[in-house]
């Protein structure tokens, strides 16, 4: 028996744009169900009730638009999304694409614990930690 965990991001009107952007970075298939698609016709009918990007490389993220009637505060540093790859070359490609419109917190480069590590806040306000898997020698 095994389980998986998937990052689920909450937005207020930006879920579709964010999912499309993440698909352009990581590849994979985009699936989006709007509130209208689910029969919930309201003023926010075109917003995302459920969406995901699922890629063969292992990337999986889900997102939705929090309805206006529901309290929403994305907070400050309330979560990070971690992307770990096997090589510097692999994560550098993701980093370069995620950097489009982003604020770099820590530039991607060698770190004491990994061949490459970096942190950025993307144009949707999501903080990404990108690094290379390394063996723990503690």
N, C-alpha and C positions, 0 to 999 in steps of 0.2 A: 504494500500500500504506500502511496506517496501523495504529497500535496504540492501545490505551487502557490506562490503569492504573486499578485499583480498590483502594481501601483494604479490607484484610481484617483484621478485628478478632478477637482471641482472648480468650475468656472462660473462666471456670470455673463454669458453671451459669447465667450471666446472658444468654447469647446471644439466646434468644427474646425476653426482656423488652426487651433493648437494641434489637433489630431492630424490634419493635412500636413502641417509643418513636420511633425514627428515622423510621418510616413515618408516625407521627402528626405529626411535624415537617415532613417534606419531601414527603409523599404518595407515590404509587407503589404498586407491587405487591410484596407480601411472599411469599417462597417459603422454606419450611423443610422440610428432610429430617432426621428424627431418626436416631439410630443404629439404632433398631428398624426404621424404614422401610427402611433399607438392609440389613436382615437381620442386623445385628450386635446380637444380644440379649445384653445385659449388665446390670449393675446401673444403668448410666446410659442405659438404652434410650430414655428420653424426652428426653434432651439433644440439642442441635443438632449434627449431623454436618456439615451445610452449610446455609447460609441467606443470603439476600440481600434487599435492598430496591433496586428499580430503578424510577426515576421518569422520566416524559417530560421533566421540567425539567432532566435531566442528572445528577441525584443517583444514585449507585450505591455501595453499601457491601455487603460480604460479612462473615459472621461464623460462628464455630463455638465449641463448648464443648470445650476441651482435655480429653481423658480423664484421669481420676485417675491412671492408670498412667504418664502422661507428665509430665515436669517442666514446671512453669509458674510464671513470675514476671513479673507484668505490669510490673514495674520502675517507675521514677519518671521521667516526661518522656521515655519511650522513643520516642514518636511523637506528632504532632499530626495532626488531620484538618482540612484547610483547605477552607472553603466560600467561594467568591467569587461575588458577584453583580454585576449591572450598575448597580443603584441602591441608595441607602441604604434606601429603602422595602422593597425585596425582602429584603435581608439582615436588616433589623430584624425582620421577621416570623419568620424562622428563629431569630434570636437570642432573641426572646421565648419561643418554644417550647422551645428547648434549655435555657434558663435554669431551667426547672422542676426544682427539686431540685439545681441546680448550685451550684458555688462559682465566683464571678466572679473571674478573675485580673486582667483589664483590662476595665473597663467599655466597652461599645460606644460609640464616639464618633469625632469627627474626629481624624485623625492627620496627621503631617507628610507622609506618603506616600500617604494615601488619604482619601477623603471620610468613610469609616467603617471602624473597626477595633476588634475586641474579642477577648478570649480567655476561655474558661471551661472548667472541669473538670466534666463532666456527672455525673449521679448514678451512672453506671457506671464513673467514673474516667477516661473518655476526654477528652482535651484537644482542644477545638475552637477554631480560629482563624477568625473570620468577618470578611470585609472586602469592600470594593467595588473592583472592578478599576479601576485608574487608569493613565494613560499615564506611562511612565517618562521623566523629564526630567533624567537624570543627566549 
